[in-house]
Amino acid sequence: MKILSAPQIRALDAYTIENEPVSSIKLMERAALAFTQWFTELFPGVQRPVHIFCGVGNNGGDGLAVARLLHHHGYEVSAYLCQISEHTSEDLRANLERLPGFGAVPAHGIAKGAPLPVLPEEAVVIDAIFGSGLNRPVAGYWGELIEHLNALPNTRVSIDVPSGLFIDAPSTGIVFQAGHTLSFELPKLAFFFPENQLSAGEWAVRSIGLHPDALAKVQTPFYYLDEAMARRLLRKRHKYDHKGTFGHALLVMGSYGKVGAAILASRGCLRAGAGLVTVHAPRCAYEILQISVPEAMASIDRHQYYFSEVPELGAYSAIGVGCGLDKKKSSREALLELIQAAGKPMVIDADAINILGKHHEWLGLIPKGSILTPHPKEFERLFGPSANSFERNALQREKAMELGIHIVLKGAHTCIAAPGGDCYFNATGNPGMATGGSGDVLTGIITGLLAQHYPPLDAALLGVYVHGLAGDIAAAELEHESLVAGDLVRFLGKAFHQLRLKL
């Protein structure tokens, strides 16, 4: 699913109106119908009053259309017309005239400087004040109104985008804080960044039937990695396939006190479908690896406690390195040797990233197409700090293109930047996955897919998606608080099964 800028969204609306063709008021009605259906599913109790705050543009027109439709569904609805400007959109005026008569849906005017409204605590507040086309920070009286609504104990909902939120740049003014937001047709880029969590809340997307030709033609570097995209990546297995078909993965991992990271990654790699897995680890890890992961083979380093030598690499179709590796001098030297000898894309995580963060001159030696999987602090160690998520995303994409690698920046919407400049935000995952070892499992999964000869981008995308999906399935059974990294391996088969059901 594509993620578009505000100008692209406006152009998409205009194309649909001209080429479907459909009038702008009918397109607005589609949006209002989509929102109303979603809202009634989310808040089925019609006994709760609904108060809708509308601006003077088409977002306000959406709000008035929603007011009418919710009234017809049996909700007690009140509308507030925020007189931000003397200029109102034609479609807003048309929807104002369509409101049920005789005060069935009262429409209260709010002029600048008017007393701030008092609302019943049980009411749901719907925000339709400013839309996605906002180009300046909200301040003054209208900022005070939004702050007042934010301070109320009421449930708050936004139509398409929370008022005051810039969708393509950092927001610098006052922003409506929605518990729920419904985005029309496509998600907004700002929804994927943590500083906007309190504004967008739990968000969803519903189609309003924008023109498919325009959607197909519009160019963007930003994508939402959803179930449909992940399912297209997953390959079918065939009757006469064998373990050689599915590759041989080498995992260079573990050190004294951190053998668990190698175990978690190994199990993730095996459960991702690699035909053979070998773990290269220090001598202290031998017994625990053989007992904990009997399906994997062990390649034992000469050092008792740390990675210090590169094994023969010719037999392996993919290499993953870094989980629990530690950063000793011998490990740093061996990592450089491994990177130079690999000759194929690698998966690089954890301490291997931290070592690279101290040796930026080695970044250019990483094999092209490799996959780095940093969390935000590791990313900062590699490439420096960023003022905000938009800036960090731009840096991530820049470095992926400059170095010819894939950068998987882990987080609530893990972001995969590809060497070609495209960027994918993941749909799966939950806060229960914020636990030690979760990243080790991800590294194992991606390495397992890479071993099966998935192209590096496909391995990164599919690996991130099924990792998060396994976490979602696990959390549904165990709850967020009780989820541990091993549960991601345990539920990985169910994640693949869910994807494969519709193949």
LUMTOR-349923 format. One line per 8 residues: number of its first residue (from 1); for each residue x, y, z of C-alpha. Coordinates in steps of 0.05 Angstrom, whole numbers. Example, Ala and Ser with C-alpha at 12.3 -4.5 7.8 and 13.67 -1.06 7.14 Angstrom:
BEGIN
1> 246/-90/156  273/-21/143
***
This chain:
BEGIN
1> 0/0/0  28/68/-20  37/127/27  27/194/-7  42/266/9  -12/319/20  -5/347/-51  -8/277/-81
9> -72/262/-41  -104/326/-67  -84/308/-138  -113/238/-129  -179/267/-106  -180/314/-166  -163/258/-215  -219/215/-187
17> -270/272/-192  -249/287/-264  -239/216/-291  -289/171/-256  -324/220/-261  -357/236/-195  -376/302/-163  -336/328/-104
25> -398/326/-60  -409/253/-77  -337/236/-62  -346/271/5  -407/229/17  -365/166/4  -315/190/56  -371/204/106
33> -402/136/94  -335/101/104  -323/140/169  -393/127/194  -389/52/182  -322/50/219  -347/94/276  -410/52/288
41> -367/-11/291  -320/23/341  -375/56/383  -438/15/374  -473/45/435  -519/99/407  -534/124/477  -468/162/478
49> -476/233/450  -430/255/394  -402/325/387  -369/342/320  -324/403/311  -321/426/239  -275/475/204  -292/516/142
57> -260/470/89  -275/402/63  -253/368/127  -309/407/160  -356/385/104  -337/313/120  -356/327/192  -424/355/175
65> -439/296/129  -418/249/186  -465/287/233  -524/274/187  -507/200/177  -496/187/251  -562/220/266  -595/171/218
73> -561/114/256  -595/137/320  -538/176/353  -552/242/389  -507/289/349  -487/362/357  -444/400/307  -399/460/321
81> -381/506/263  -313/537/276  -315/605/240  -241/605/224  -251/644/160  -306/679/122  -291/633/63  -324/565/67
89> -322/508/18  -381/497/-28  -387/424/-6  -388/445/67  -446/493/54  -483/438/17  -475/390/75  -497/444/124
97> -562/451/85  -571/375/86  -571/371/162  -638/346/189  -685/403/204  -722/426/266  -659/424/307  -651/348/302
105> -576/361/293  -561/428/325  -505/467/292  -471/516/340  -427/571/312  -361/583/347  -330/651/332  -260/671/350
113> -258/692/423  -323/656/442  -325/619/509  -297/549/502  -353/496/500  -372/453/559  -386/380/538  -416/321/575
121> -362/273/598  -395/213/564  -394/247/495  -349/225/438  -314/286/408  -301/282/333  -249/328/303  -261/354/232
129> -230/424/240  -167/422/197  -151/371/144  -88/343/112  -76/406/72  -58/448/133  5/487/117  17/529/180
137> 19/514/254  -46/520/293  -42/576/345  -85/631/375  -158/619/393  -164/556/350  -103/528/384  -136/544/451
145> -198/507/429  -158/445/409  -120/447/475  -186/453/512  -213/392/476  -149/354/490  -155/369/564  -226/341/569
153> -236/269/593  -277/253/532  -261/200/479  -232/237/419  -234/216/346  -206/249/283  -232/246/212  -175/231/163
161> -120/268/202  -117/301/271  -124/376/266  -57/411/269  -17/349/248  28/360/188  30/294/150  96/307/112
169> 138/345/162  146/355/237  87/389/270  105/454/305  38/479/330  -18/452/373  -46/385/351  -111/350/368
177> -97/287/408  -142/233/381  -152/165/412  -174/140/344  -163/165/273  -193/140/208  -150/156/148  -184/156/80
185> -156/109/26  -83/109/49  -45/119/114  -7/184/127  68/185/134  65/222/201  26/164/232  89/120/231
193> 131/164/276  132/160/352  126/235/366  56/232/334  31/174/375  -12/217/421  -42/254/362  -62/197/315
201> -76/146/369  -101/79/342  -109/92/268  -144/53/213  -152/60/138  -216/54/96  -223/61/21  -267/116/-8
209> -259/90/-79  -205/136/-106  -188/122/-178  -146/58/-185  -109/83/-247  -84/144/-210  -64/102/-151  -25/55/-196
217> 11/112/-232  30/157/-174  103/151/-153  125/150/-81  184/122/-42  139/105/18  99/41/27  59/7/81
225> 80/-66/89  13/-99/98  -13/-170/94  -26/-167/19  46/-146/4  76/-198/51  33/-253/21  59/-237/-48
233> 130/-247/-24  119/-315/8  140/-373/-37  105/-439/-44  143/-503/-28  142/-562/-76  138/-637/-67  210/-653/-88
241> 244/-596/-51  296/-619/0  341/-587/53  391/-568/0  337/-529/-35  327/-485/26  399/-466/36  452/-468/91
249> 455/-409/139  516/-391/180  503/-352/245  565/-321/277  539/-306/346  546/-313/421  598/-300/474  608/-315/547
257> 543/-296/582  506/-283/517  497/-353/487  422/-343/493  424/-293/436  454/-346/390  402/-397/412  344/-350/398
265> 372/-330/330  385/-403/312  314/-423/329  286/-365/289  329/-384/229  306/-456/231  233/-438/240  239/-390/181
273> 253/-450/137  328/-454/127  348/-524/105  412/-525/147  437/-479/201  508/-476/229  525/-433/289  597/-408/296
281> 607/-393/370  662/-394/423  680/-459/459  640/-441/521  576/-445/479  586/-515/451  547/-557/501  489/-508/510
289> 481/-501/435  481/-576/423  429/-586/477  385/-525/464  385/-527/387  398/-600/367  374/-584/296  433/-537/285
297> 506/-555/274  561/-523/314  625/-491/287  670/-478/347  717/-419/351  786/-430/379  773/-377/433  740/-401/496
305> 694/-340/506  691/-296/443  689/-295/367  760/-292/342  765/-329/275  726/-334/211  706/-405/190  709/-430/119
313> 651/-395/84  643/-434/19  586/-479/42  539/-424/64  484/-389/25  474/-335/77  511/-306/137  482/-272/198
321> 527/-240/250  525/-200/314  475/-227/365  510/-232/432  578/-224/397  610/-176/446  660/-123/424  728/-151/445
329> 789/-134/403  793/-204/374  719/-200/355  728/-132/321  786/-159/280  749/-222/261  686/-183/242  727/-141/193
337> 756/-204/163  686/-235/158  657/-174/123  714/-173/73  710/-248/60  635/-256/57  626/-243/-17  550/-241/-11
345> 496/-201/26  498/-211/101  451/-197/159  486/-153/210  457/-139/279  471/-120/352  545/-120/372  567/-125/300
353> 530/-59/288  560/-29/351  630/-48/327  615/-14/260  591/46/299  663/53/325  693/40/256  654/81/206
361> 710/70/155  688/-2/150  617/15/127  638/19/55  665/-53/59  598/-83/76  575/-128/17  524/-94/-27
369> 453/-116/-12  468/-132/60  415/-122/114  430/-82/177  379/-86/233  393/-31/284  348/-5/338  345/72/343
377> 406/79/389  448/32/346  426/72/285  450/135/319  517/103/334  524/86/261  500/150/228  493/204/281
385> 434/237/316  372/266/283  327/323/307  262/285/293  235/222/259  226/256/191  300/275/191  321/206/215
393> 279/173/161  312/217/108  381/198/136  362/124/136  342/126/63  404/167/45  451/117/78  416/57/48
401> 426/87/-22  497/112/-8  522/45/19  479/0/-26  449/-37/34  382/-49/68  372/-15/135  318/-45/180
409> 305/7/234  268/-30/289  209/1/325  133/3/331  129/8/255  196/-23/236  221/14/175  259/-19/119
417> 300/27/73  324/-4/8  385/15/-35  338/41/-89  309/93/-42  243/60/-26  220/56/46  171/7/78
425> 135/14/145  112/-51/177  40/-64/197  51/-119/248  79/-121/319  60/-97/388  91/-69/453  98/-139/481
433> 155/-150/433  196/-97/470  235/-150/507  306/-176/506  321/-225/450  265/-203/402  317/-173/355  358/-237/357
441> 298/-276/332  288/-226/276  360/-232/254  352/-308/252  288/-304/212  317/-256/160  380/-298/154  338/-361/145
449> 299/-328/88  363/-302/56  392/-373/59  331/-397/19  353/-349/-37  300/-297/-24  327/-231/-53  353/-188/5
457> 295/-138/2  243/-194/1  278/-229/59  279/-164/100  206/-147/85  178/-217/96  222/-228/157  200/-164/190
465> 126/-178/175  123/-250/200  165/-232/261  113/-179/280  55/-225/262  83/-280/306  86/-228/362  13/-208/349
473> -10/-280/351  30/-292/415  4/-230/449  -68/-250/434  -57/-313/475  -6/-289/527  -18/-213/534  36/-161/522
481> 66/-164/592  79/-238/590  108/-243/519  182/-264/515  227/-271/455  222/-346/453  147/-339/442  161/-306/375
489> 195/-370/352  140/-412/383  85/-376/343  124/-366/279  93/-427/246  24/-398/258  46/-332/227  69/-368/163
497> 4/-408/164  -38/-345/167  -1/-317/107  -3/-382/68  -78/-393/78  -96/-349/18  -38/-368/-28
***
